[in-house]
Amino acid sequence: MSSSSGDPDRLVPSGPGDLTFQKQLEESQWWSSERMDEHQRRELARLVTHALGTVPFHRRRLEEAGLDPSRPLNGEGWRRLPPLTRRDIQRSGDELCSTKVPSGHGRVITTKTSGSTGTPVSVRGTMFDAMVGKAFSLRHFLWHTHDFSGKLASIRRIRGERYDYPHGLTESRWGDTATFPFTTGPAATLSIGASIAEQAEWLARQDPDYILTYPSNLRFLAAHCREHGITLPHLEHVITMGEVLNPETRHECGRAWDAPVIDVYSAQEVGIIALQCPASESHHVQSERLYVEVVDDHGSPCGPGQTGRLLVTPLHNYAMPLLRYELGDYAEVGPPCPCGRGLPVLSRILGRERNALLVAPTGERYWPAFGSRKLTELAPIVQHQFVQKSLDLIEARLVTERPLTSSEERSLRIYIQTSLPHRFAVSFAYCDEIPRNASGKFENFVCEVTA
Ligand SMILES: [Zn+2]
């Protein structure tokens, strides 16, 4: 399975687990931005030609925007193309699917996701695109020092009773041979349906070298382990994925196990978008496989230090080309990385638009900063979730070790109010556990206000 045969200038694997491709990626990470631009222009031109010819939805839009794939695409003309939203995907259905997927791209695979925005969409991809994606998973493992003979413990959303607590499932290798085309140590996987206490007990039994899980899960897990003195003596580092990783989670993981966190920024619909730099906590966009734009409210590209909406164009999905797909995430553009890699830098990634932004009474939206780390200094809070019930009311849902005193409530209220850009009323609701959302993940802020 390959679309590169007879086309030696393409930067794609020639088959599953192609280590020659990894060697090429070792080189391309140091390319100048001009050289990477050139690569992206070529891949975009191929993709747009394909979309014009076989995807009715895009044909209309590309023609309206006056885009001609024979001219350079990743510039001003490209920005005339309206971003593709989740609503567009919901509404257009088959119109977005290619009527003629190149045969070399293999079987078409459908992924259903509700994302963090709660807008369910079905996205199609191909075996070829999946194979490219796996190569970038391996790149993460090669960028950061891993002892591949060690044990990898994953706690994630996965179907099947065999992954349930108390045993989970232990397998002889970290993943399939397309991702890891060499011998590895064992992998143990537990369904995230297990409680935090169960996960901690399971991890202590596994004694892993590496943990892979979601940031929010990690945070509660690390806190639990710290509080209960659960150490993981062989743990080298933790890998996070699937949600935005915040500095508090890194901090909590360091306190619990003295272990760093290495983040993979991905979205189910498009796969890996950016990998944490081996030399810093910034992320490098994986430009060989996606064209990523960060744009301001007017659609203009953001410069270093500016934060804007992320638009991604996966370059190898020919089943359902996503041109300028608006994920709902925001990112801050970083300056060139001191590590010397030419891949663009995202210095901060901010979570999804709909559930994560606070709406002020003025209608303005704010990134909600509740100063979560300090909260636990004010009261014995085990778990918390903030729910914006209306334009002037925040409900703090709390799981606490014991009932709070009225003076603790008062200081919490004042602290929350002063952390926010406008004066909100704050109510408290106490519960035994804050349930995960439909995707099996925690959300620490939910906005129930419909704009
Ligand atoms: Zn770097």
Residues whose N, C-alpha, C, O or C-beta is under 5 A from the ligand:
A	BS01	ZN	C277 C337 C339 R341
